[in-house]
Amino acid sequence: MPVRLPKVAVLLAAYNGIKWIEEQLSSILEQSGVEVSVYISVDPSADDTEAWCNAYAAKTDHVVVLPFAGSFGGASRNFFRLMRDVDISAFDFTAFADQDDVWHSDKLERAISEIERQQVDAYSSNVIAFWPDGKSCVLDKSQPQVEWDYLFEAAGPGCTYVFRKNLARSLKDSMLDNWSSLQQVSLHDWFCYAFARSHGYRWYIDPIPSMRYRQHENNQVGANTGLSSLVSRYKTIHDGWWFSQVQLISRLVGRDSDYFVKGWVPLRQGDLIKLSFSAWQCRRRLRDKVLFFFICWATALIGKKTNDGA
């Protein structure tokens, strides 16, 4: 009697990805120990990505290209569209995929094995970032989770995320209920992690890399390495984007009335200083805890821009 393999829906967001998407799709379709179906949503592109994906899908039953749905303007809205429009109810697991990475052949098999072994609802992992010049390094996101990290950061790259069926369905329901406000969320991986953790779902971050994470000039969010990356991320904080996203995600996942969030959510000077002393429970990595502390103080003392420009 044949063994039933876990069925996995892989949701792939594409945009101007003609240079990389064939290699990525091959690595997904060659996954061991699982039955994979890939659903692609293409943001209107200038490099014939749509035509290439449609031609590829016509040759296999395992790839489906979703109908045109307008311009998304970013990966986050594209992934939200995939969650909304793909019927995930027939699958045991749901996973996210970018268009330009290369998955290890056992990425999904290991993820599912760890989900079962750890008795959790969601999985993410470290990745191996690599550059065109041959440089590569492991991006370590597997530090121990802390009480409030999910309100301030993702669980690593969303392209490593794998959800058990119960969580995927609950996540989809929440997205549909908050669809209008959800369009203001810039990072889908941050929101998904925040939803899971805030609703009592258990999450495992695997220290073993599961894929090669391609770095190039078109990355919407790339590897957080080096001084230039830190400077870029500080600018998003000073410009008000980061704190506005913290507030939005806290509200969308139902944590805006929590005692901890209410203690700093107005983000006045005193609120930020108070928040700084919770840094140890707001980020996972030691470096990020220290930076979080000083950024709260710097923002409190120097000030930050707000969404209305005040």
C-alpha positions in Angstrom: 0.0 0.0 0.0 1.5 3.3 -1.1 2.5 5.8 1.7 0.5 9.0 1.7 2.8 12.0 1.3 2.0 15.3 3.1 0.3 17.7 0.7 1.8 21.2 0.6 0.5 24.3 -1.0 3.5 26.6 -1.9 2.5 30.2 -2.5 4.9 32.0 -4.7 4.9 35.8 -5.3 6.6 36.9 -8.6 7.6 40.2 -10.1 10.3 40.8 -12.7 11.7 37.4 -11.9 12.5 35.9 -15.3 16.2 35.5 -14.5 15.7 33.3 -11.4 12.3 31.8 -11.3 13.0 28.7 -13.3 15.8 27.6 -11.0 13.6 28.3 -8.0 10.6 26.4 -9.4 12.8 23.4 -10.1 14.1 23.3 -6.6 10.5 23.4 -5.3 9.1 20.7 -7.6 12.0 18.4 -6.8 11.3 18.5 -3.0 11.6 15.1 -1.4 9.0 13.3 0.8 6.1 15.7 0.0 3.4 16.2 -2.7 3.8 19.9 -3.8 1.4 22.2 -5.6 2.7 25.6 -6.5 0.5 28.7 -6.9 2.0 31.7 -8.5 0.7 35.3 -8.3 2.5 37.6 -10.7 2.7 41.4 -10.1 2.6 43.0 -13.6 6.1 42.7 -14.8 8.3 44.3 -17.5 10.3 41.1 -18.3 7.6 38.6 -19.5 7.5 36.9 -16.1 3.7 36.4 -16.6 4.1 34.8 -20.0 6.9 32.5 -18.9 4.9 31.3 -15.8 1.8 30.6 -17.9 3.9 28.6 -20.4 5.5 26.7 -17.6 2.2 26.0 -15.8 0.8 24.6 -19.1 3.3 21.8 -19.0 2.6 20.5 -15.5 -0.3 19.9 -13.2 1.7 20.9 -10.2 1.9 24.7 -11.0 -1.1 27.1 -11.2 -0.8 30.7 -12.2 -3.6 32.8 -10.6 -5.6 35.2 -12.8 -4.5 38.8 -13.2 -5.5 40.8 -10.2 -4.0 44.3 -10.8 -0.8 45.7 -9.4 0.2 44.9 -5.9 3.1 47.3 -5.5 5.1 45.0 -3.2 5.5 41.4 -2.1 3.4 41.7 1.0 0.1 42.5 -0.8 1.0 39.8 -3.3 1.3 37.2 -0.6 -1.9 38.4 1.1 -3.6 37.9 -2.3 -2.3 34.4 -2.5 -3.6 33.5 0.9 -7.0 35.0 0.0 -7.5 33.4 -3.4 -5.9 29.9 -3.0 -8.0 27.2 -1.6 -5.7 25.9 1.1 -8.3 23.7 2.8 -7.2 20.6 0.8 -3.6 20.8 2.0 -1.9 19.6 5.1 0.6 22.5 5.1 1.0 25.9 3.4 4.4 27.4 2.6 5.6 30.7 1.2 8.2 31.0 -1.6 10.1 33.9 -3.2 10.9 33.8 -6.9 14.6 34.0 -6.7 15.9 31.6 -4.1 17.1 28.0 -4.3 15.5 25.5 -1.9 17.4 22.5 -0.4 15.9 19.3 -1.7 14.6 18.4 1.8 13.4 21.9 2.8 9.7 20.9 3.2 10.3 17.4 4.4 12.6 18.7 7.2 10.1 21.5 8.0 7.2 19.0 8.4 9.4 16.6 10.4 10.3 19.3 12.8 6.8 20.6 13.1 5.7 17.1 14.1 8.7 16.4 16.4 8.6 19.8 18.1 4.7 19.6 18.3 4.4 23.1 16.9 2.1 24.9 14.4 4.6 26.8 12.3 8.2 26.5 11.1 10.9 28.9 9.8 14.6 28.5 9.5 18.0 30.1 9.0 19.1 30.6 5.5 22.3 30.9 3.5 22.5 34.3 1.9 24.5 34.4 -1.3 25.6 37.2 -3.7 26.6 37.3 -7.4 30.3 37.6 -6.5 30.3 34.2 -4.8 30.1 35.5 -1.2 27.8 33.6 1.1 27.0 33.6 4.8 24.4 32.0 7.2 21.7 34.4 8.4 21.0 33.3 12.0 17.5 34.0 13.1 17.1 31.1 15.5 17.8 32.8 18.8 15.3 31.9 21.6 11.9 33.5 21.2 11.1 36.0 23.9 7.8 37.3 25.2 7.2 40.2 22.8 9.6 39.7 19.9 6.7 39.0 17.5 5.5 42.6 17.8 8.8 44.0 16.7 10.3 41.5 14.2 9.6 38.5 12.0 10.7 34.9 12.6 13.2 35.2 9.8 12.6 35.3 6.0 9.0 34.6 5.1 10.3 32.3 2.3 11.2 29.7 5.0 7.7 29.7 6.6 5.6 26.5 6.7 2.2 26.5 8.4 0.2 23.5 9.7 -3.3 23.4 8.3 -5.1 24.7 11.4 -2.9 27.8 11.6 -3.1 28.5 7.9 -6.9 28.5 8.0 -7.0 30.7 11.1 -4.5 33.1 9.5 -6.5 33.3 6.3 -9.7 34.0 8.3 -8.0 36.9 10.1 -6.7 38.3 6.9 -10.2 38.3 5.3 -11.7 39.9 8.4 -9.1 42.7 8.3 -8.5 42.9 4.6 -8.6 46.7 4.2 -6.3 47.5 7.1 -4.0 44.6 6.1 -3.1 46.4 2.9 -1.1 48.8 5.0 1.2 46.1 6.4 4.5 46.3 4.6 6.0 42.9 5.7 3.8 39.8 5.4 6.2 37.6 7.3 6.2 39.9 10.3 2.4 39.9 10.4 2.1 36.1 10.0 4.6 35.5 12.9 2.8 38.1 15.1 -0.6 36.5 14.4 0.6 33.0 15.2 2.4 33.9 18.4 -0.3 36.3 19.7 -3.0 33.6 19.2 -1.2 30.9 21.1 0.2 29.0 18.2 3.6 27.5 18.7 6.5 28.3 16.4 9.9 26.7 15.8 12.9 28.5 14.3 15.3 25.9 12.9 19.0 26.7 13.2 19.7 24.4 10.2 19.5 26.5 7.0 16.8 25.2 4.6 17.6 27.2 1.4 20.0 29.6 -0.4 18.7 33.1 -0.1 19.7 35.1 -3.2 20.8 38.7 -2.8 20.6 41.2 -5.7 19.8 44.8 -6.4 16.1 44.1 -6.7 15.5 42.5 -3.3 12.6 44.3 -1.5 14.1 43.2 1.9 17.5 41.7 1.8 20.0 40.3 4.3 20.5 42.3 7.4 24.3 42.4 7.3 26.9 45.2 7.5 26.9 48.8 8.5 24.9 50.0 5.5 22.0 47.7 6.4 21.9 49.1 9.9 21.9 52.7 8.6 19.1 51.9 6.2 17.0 50.2 8.9 17.6 53.2 11.3 16.3 55.5 8.6 13.0 53.6 8.5 12.7 54.0 12.3 13.5 57.7 12.2 11.0 58.2 9.3 8.3 56.7 11.5 7.6 53.6 9.3 8.8 51.0 11.8 6.9 52.3 14.8 3.8 52.8 12.8 4.0 49.2 11.6 4.4 48.1 15.2 1.3 49.9 16.2 -0.7 48.6 13.2 0.3 45.0 13.7 -0.4 45.2 17.4 -3.9 46.3 16.6 -4.5 43.7 13.8 -3.5 40.8 16.0 -5.5 42.0 18.9 -2.7 43.1 21.2 -3.4 46.9 21.2 -5.3 46.7 24.5 -2.7 44.5 26.3 -1.1 46.0 29.4 2.3 45.9 27.8 1.3 47.6 24.6 -0.9 50.2 26.2 2.1 51.2 28.3 4.0 52.7 25.3 1.8 52.8 22.3 1.3 56.6 22.3 5.0 56.7 21.6 5.6 59.9 23.5 9.1 60.6 24.8 8.4 59.0 28.2 6.7 56.0 26.5 9.7 55.3 24.4 12.1 55.5 27.3 9.9 53.1 29.2 9.8 50.8 26.2 13.6 50.8 26.1 13.8 49.0 29.4 11.8 46.1 27.9 14.4 45.6 25.1 15.4 42.2 26.4 11.9 40.9 25.8 11.3 42.7 22.5 14.1 41.3 20.2 15.7 37.8 20.0 19.3 38.5 19.1 21.6 40.2 21.7 22.8 42.8 19.2 19.3 43.7 18.3 18.3 44.0 22.0 21.1 46.5 22.5 20.2 48.4 19.4 16.5 48.4 20.4 17.4 50.0 23.7 19.5 52.8 22.1 17.0 53.4 19.2 14.2 53.9 21.7 16.3 56.5 23.5 17.5 58.2 20.3 14.0 58.4 19.0 12.8 59.8 22.3 15.5 62.4 22.5 15.9 63.3 18.8 12.3 62.8 17.9 10.8 60.9 14.9 8.7 61.9 11.9 5.1 60.9 12.0 2.8 59.7 9.2 1.3 63.2 8.8 4.8 64.8 8.6 4.5 66.6 11.9 
